[in-house]
Amino acid sequence: MKFESLILVTLFVACIGICALVMGAMVKTTPASIQLASANKAAAVALVAPATCTLPGSCSRTND
């Protein structure tokens, strides 16, 4: 019985440790959108709004 209790306590401690590491990683990690927002503003606009239309024929007004 002592061996089983030791194994269960060890498993419990290992699970709590892994859970704490995962939760800590989630709290500490900064999402890419926040990193992009705090970066260079011109680069952020260039990524969001391309200079040319990417859809062929649907953006040009000359076809109307």
Secondary structure, DSSP 8 states (H G I E B T S, - for coil): -HHHHHHHHHHHHHHHHHHHHHHHHHHH---HHHHHHTS-HHHHHHHHS-SS-SSTTTS-STT-
